Amino acid sequence: MRIISLNVNGIRSATTKGLPKWLNGAALEWDILCLQEIKALDADVPAEMRAPAGSHSFFFPAQKKGYSGTAFYSKRLPDRIARGFGIAEFDDEGRTLQADFGNLSVVSVYFPSGAAGPERQASKFRFLAGFLPHLHALRESGREVILCGDINIAHKEIDLKNWKSNQKNSGFLPEERAWLTSRFEAEGWVDVFRRIDPRAERYTWWSNRGQAYAKNVGWRIDYQIATPGIAAKSCAAGIYTAEKFSDHAPLVIDYDFSL
C-alpha cells in the first residue's frame, strides 16, 4: 500500500505545475493520496484532478473560497467517509477528511498555521486542544489509523534547517513541539517517516524567500503519523523533489499491507 500526502497550496495551481501527469504515471502505482490546502470548492477542482489514475475522489472544501480544504483519493472505494471532527471552527475550514477501509482509517488532515500572527496562532492552539479528544477516540476504537498531512509543526531540531533562530516562531514553539512529543512518547503514535529515515536535512516545505528550496533551507512539517500496528508495516519512505508542484513536497510511504 503506497500512501502519498501533499499540501498542494491550491489544487488548481498544482495542476498547472504537472501534478496530474505525475499521479497518472505508470511507475508511481499509488493506492491512497491525501491532499491539503486545496483552496477550491468542488466545482472548481480541475477535471484532471477529479479522478487521477482511475481513483475515487472526495473533497472537503472550506466554506471560505480559495482557502484551506482537504481532499482524499483512493484506488479502492472506502467503506465510509467522514468530513470533519465536530468542531465548527475547523470543520468550516475543511481541516479533516477521513476514509475507512475495514479496520484501517486514513485521515487527510491540515493543521492551522499560526505564522500570520497572534490570532491565527490562537486558532492553532485551539485546534491542537480540540483535535486531541478525537485522536484519543480513534485510538480507543481499536482501529489502525494513519494521519496524513501538513501538521505545521517541526518536531525536533533535526526537522528544520535554522532551528536556533526559529524557537520563538510558529511551527517550532515549545508548546507545539511538546504536543507532538506527547503523542509519540506518551500515547504511542509513530512518526512513520522517522521510523524509516533518521537522516538530517530531510524537509517537506521551503519558504519562497531567499532561494530556500535551492539551498535546501527547509522544514519537515508534513507527516504520516500512525498507530503502532500499521506503522510497523511501513517499509519505505521518500520525499519526492524531482518535480515541484507547490512549496511542499510529496511525502511517499509504502506499507506491507493490502487494502
C-alpha positions in Angstrom: 0.0 0.0 0.0 1.5 3.3 -1.1 0.2 6.5 0.5 1.1 9.9 -0.7 0.5 13.1 1.2 0.9 16.6 -0.2 0.0 20.1 0.6 -0.8 21.4 -2.9 -1.1 25.1 -1.9 -4.0 25.3 -4.3 -5.1 22.3 -6.3 -5.6 24.4 -9.4 -2.0 25.8 -9.1 -0.6 22.3 -8.6 -2.5 21.1 -11.7 -0.8 23.6 -13.8 2.6 22.5 -12.5 2.2 18.9 -13.6 0.7 17.1 -10.6 -1.9 15.1 -12.6 0.8 13.8 -15.0 2.9 12.6 -12.1 -0.1 10.9 -10.4 -1.1 9.2 -13.7 2.4 7.9 -14.4 2.6 4.1 -14.6 5.7 3.9 -12.4 4.1 5.6 -9.4 1.4 3.0 -8.6 -0.1 4.7 -5.6 -3.1 3.5 -3.6 -4.1 6.5 -1.4 -3.5 10.2 -2.0 -4.2 12.8 0.7 -4.1 16.5 -0.3 -4.3 19.6 1.9 -4.9 23.3 1.3 -6.8 22.6 -1.9 -8.2 26.1 -2.0 -11.1 25.1 -4.2 -14.8 24.3 -4.0 -15.9 21.0 -5.5 -17.0 22.7 -8.7 -13.6 24.4 -9.1 -11.5 21.2 -8.9 -9.8 20.8 -12.3 -11.1 18.0 -14.5 -7.6 16.4 -14.4 -7.8 16.1 -10.6 -11.3 14.7 -10.3 -10.2 11.0 -10.7 -6.4 10.7 -11.4 -5.2 7.2 -12.2 -8.9 6.0 -12.0 -9.2 6.8 -8.4 -12.3 7.5 -6.2 -12.2 11.1 -5.0 -13.6 13.0 -2.1 -13.3 16.7 -1.2 -13.9 18.7 1.9 -13.5 22.4 0.9 -13.5 25.3 3.3 -16.6 27.5 3.3 -14.4 30.4 2.6 -13.4 30.4 -1.1 -9.8 30.0 -2.0 -8.8 28.8 1.5 -7.7 25.6 3.3 -9.6 22.4 2.5 -8.7 18.8 2.1 -9.0 16.0 -0.5 -8.8 12.2 -0.4 -8.3 9.8 -3.3 -8.1 6.0 -3.3 -8.0 3.2 -5.9 -10.3 1.2 -3.7 -13.7 2.6 -2.7 -13.7 3.4 1.0 -16.3 1.8 3.2 -17.0 5.1 4.9 -16.1 8.8 4.5 -16.2 11.3 7.4 -15.8 15.0 6.9 -14.7 17.0 10.0 -14.4 16.1 13.7 -17.3 18.0 15.2 -15.8 21.5 15.9 -17.4 24.1 13.6 -14.5 26.5 13.6 -12.3 23.8 11.9 -14.9 21.8 10.1 -15.9 25.1 8.3 -12.2 25.2 7.1 -12.3 21.6 5.8 -9.4 20.5 8.1 -10.0 16.7 8.3 -11.3 14.1 5.8 -11.3 10.5 7.0 -11.7 7.3 4.9 -12.3 3.9 6.5 -11.2 0.6 4.9 -12.1 -2.4 7.0 -10.2 -1.8 10.3 -8.0 0.9 8.9 -8.7 4.6 8.9 -6.7 7.1 6.9 -7.2 10.8 7.5 -6.1 13.7 5.3 -5.5 16.5 7.8 -4.4 20.1 7.6 -3.4 21.7 10.9 -3.7 25.5 11.0 -0.7 27.7 10.6 0.0 30.3 13.2 2.5 32.2 11.1 0.1 35.0 10.1 0.0 36.4 13.6 -1.3 36.0 17.2 -4.9 35.5 16.1 -4.0 32.6 13.9 -1.7 31.1 16.5 -4.5 31.2 19.0 -6.7 29.3 16.5 -3.9 26.7 16.0 -3.7 26.1 19.8 -7.5 25.7 19.8 -7.2 23.1 17.1 -4.5 21.2 19.0 -6.7 21.1 22.1 -9.9 20.3 20.2 -8.4 17.7 17.9 -6.9 15.7 20.8 -10.1 14.1 22.1 -10.8 13.0 18.5 -7.4 11.4 18.3 -8.0 9.6 21.6 -11.3 8.3 20.3 -9.6 7.0 17.2 -7.0 5.2 19.3 -9.6 3.8 21.7 -11.7 2.5 18.8 -9.2 -0.3 18.3 -8.8 0.7 14.6 -5.4 1.2 12.9 -5.1 4.8 12.0 -2.8 6.8 9.7 -2.9 10.6 9.8 -1.5 12.1 6.6 -1.0 15.8 6.2 0.5 19.1 6.9 0.9 19.3 10.7 2.6 22.7 10.5 5.0 21.7 13.3 8.6 20.7 13.0 9.1 18.3 15.9 12.8 18.3 16.6 15.9 20.3 15.8 16.7 17.9 13.0 13.4 18.8 11.4 14.3 22.3 10.2 17.5 23.9 9.0 17.5 27.1 11.1 16.2 25.8 14.4 18.1 28.2 16.6 16.5 31.3 15.1 13.0 29.8 14.9 12.5 28.8 18.6 10.0 31.7 19.1 8.3 31.2 15.7 5.1 29.4 14.9 5.8 25.8 13.8 8.7 25.4 16.3 7.2 26.8 19.5 7.9 24.7 22.6 4.2 24.2 23.2 3.6 22.9 19.7 6.6 20.5 19.8 5.5 19.3 23.3 2.1 18.5 21.8 3.7 16.2 19.2 6.1 14.7 21.8 3.1 13.7 23.9 1.5 11.9 21.0 4.7 10.0 20.2 6.1 9.3 23.6 3.1 9.1 25.9 0.4 7.7 23.6 2.4 5.6 21.2 1.7 7.2 17.9 4.5 6.7 15.4 6.2 9.3 13.2 6.4 6.8 10.3 9.0 8.7 8.2 11.4 8.9 11.1 10.9 5.2 11.8 12.5 4.6 8.4 14.7 7.6 7.8 16.7 9.2 10.6 18.8 11.5 8.4 19.1 15.2 8.8 18.1 17.7 6.1 15.0 15.8 5.1 12.5 18.5 4.6 9.0 18.8 3.1 8.4 22.6 2.9 10.6 25.5 1.8 9.9 29.2 2.0 9.5 31.1 -1.3 12.0 33.6 0.0 15.8 33.7 -0.4 16.3 30.6 -2.6 15.3 28.4 0.3 14.4 25.5 -2.0 17.6 25.7 -4.0 19.7 25.8 -0.8 17.5 23.2 1.0 16.7 25.5 3.9 13.5 23.8 4.8 11.2 22.4 7.4 9.8 18.9 7.8 6.2 19.7 8.7 4.3 17.1 6.6 3.8 13.7 8.3 2.3 10.3 8.3 1.5 9.6 11.9 0.2 6.1 12.6 -0.9 3.7 15.3 1.8 1.1 16.1 0.3 -1.9 14.3 0.2 -0.3 10.9 3.3 1.8 11.5 5.2 -1.5 12.0 4.3 -2.4 8.4 5.9 0.6 6.9 8.8 -0.5 4.7 9.9 2.5 2.6 9.7 6.3 2.8 10.7 9.1 0.5 10.2 12.8 -0.2 9.7 13.5 -3.9 11.7 16.5 -5.0 12.4 15.7 -8.7 9.4 18.0 -9.6 7.9 20.9 -7.7 4.1 21.1 -7.5 3.9 23.5 -4.6 6.0 24.9 -1.8 5.6 21.4 -0.2 7.0 18.1 -1.5 5.0 14.9 -1.7 5.7 12.5 1.2 5.5 8.9 -0.1 5.4 5.9 2.3 4.9 2.3 1.5 3.3 -0.2 3.8 3.5 -4.0 3.7 -0.3 -4.1 3.8 -3.1 -4.6 1.3 -6.3 -2.5 1.3 
